[in-house]
Amino acid sequence: KNYTCLLADMNIETVHQPLSWFLNSKVPGYEGTLWACDTRTEGSSLREVFADDFRKYAAVEAFSRKVTEFFTFRWAPWRWEDTPSMYDSHTGLGLLNPLNVVPLYTLFKMSGGTDKWWDVIFTPHYTASFLVDELRPFPAVFAPLIEAQIPLLPNKENSWQGKSKLSDHDCNITTCVTWKDAGKGIREVFTRLVEGIDLREDIRVREVEVLANGKKRVHDEHDGYIDVDRVVFACPANAVGNIYKKHGILEDVILSTPVYADDHHPDSGHMHAVMHSDGGVIEKKYREECLARASNYVEITQKDDGTINIENQYNFGVQTPGPGVFDLPLDKKPVMLISHALGEGKEINPDLVRGTGNHARAHPLYSGWNVMAMLSLRLVQGKQGIYYCSNWTTPGNCHDMSFLSGLICAHAIGAKYPFQDKEAEKDFHRMRDLMGI
């Protein structure tokens, strides 16, 4: 809500972007495919292969939703008009909700769900969304939120199914809002955010030192420095600890607690990305359709040692709106893929590689202990004029949360809340409660 308000405030146009995940399992005994928003079960659909597990997951999600609604007073008359929010799990008696720390995986296994469903369906689907391939610690309180936004249990409120020019059985989620002009929109956001700001790029901050007069001295890698009244850290937790060297014992405990995706499977996980135009990485019989309408192609295979590999292809030919890409016919559309964790024996044509990326320290794990670290930050926020914002300072890992954490630090320093949207402002105050400032 707040990020959308930011774009509206900057007059950057947005559009609803139809997205659709395609899973292709080659795991022996569990072969099949799944369009995540397709409710059909016939044929080789993984919904048929895992029919019993999907029923159990639906029951667990419903249980999580009802328990969370009870603790957060969603049933109370004064909340009837509230729109769904990612930030209200602590409201009412929400902090007493055991599902804040009980993993969704634990509830699913207690219901009789299988590890194979978790490894072949749940983890690949949400790894393609979060770039986090260790989801067993994922708190059950978040289950209704992810189902509302990126469903494995599609319904008329979060998805669409029907005939289109792309397929007789097309389907997509209806919850995604993005920049209308894609890459240009992204660049415009950052350009306008720093207008009138003394912005210094391509220079490393070496140390933040608290002076005797209360000022903070920010040292750079070239032995330059500036003295400031306050510092807001907007970087990974480990970087804060390295830069703010004389932090206290409490800060040391909190900053060393967050766990990131690359702490698990850094070599085979989703830390490394390759941007390319080689459509051959998608299995031939699904290639044309996936390039036309799959926002993500996710191929699940079993390695020789028995472990599961989750290969994710971001298809920016579908994910990118704006003129000249999204609505082009397939035979004229450039192949625009970003690959993570290619399966064994697969290669990308080096002549078609456009660049590489690294997601080190970019995606905190969804876990109870990370939530506890976030809640503990209230004990040190603002201490000696030093504040903390970023994705690890929030209960989740998304654009809106990270942006809102920065707004809240700015508000703590003295800035006014900038938007007029009532529901967005409710989220702002809910997040303030969580951050403790």
Buried (B, 14 or more C-beta within 10 A) or exposed (E): BBBBBBBBEBEBEBBEBBBBBBBBBBBEEBBBBBBBBBEEBEEEBBBBBBEEBBEBBBBBBBBBBEBBBBBBBBEEEEBEEBEBBBBBBBBBEBBEBEBBBBBBBBBBBEBEBBEBBBBBBBBBBBBBBBBBBBBBBBBBBBBBBBBBBBBBBBEEEBBBBEEBEBBEEBBBBBBBEBBBBBEEBEEBBEEBEEEEEEEEEEEEBBBBBBEEEEBBBBBBEEEEBEEEEBBBBBBBBBBBBBBBEEBEEEBEEBBEBBBBBBEBBEEBBBBBBBBBBBBBBBEEEBBEBBBBBBBBBBBBBBEEEEEBBBBBBBBBBBBBBBEEBBEEEEEEBEBBBBBBBBBEEEEBEEEBBEEEEEBEBBBBBBBBEBBBBBBBBEEBBBEBBBBBBBBBBBBBBBBBBBBBBBBBBBBBBEEEBBBEBEBBBBBBEBBBBBBBB
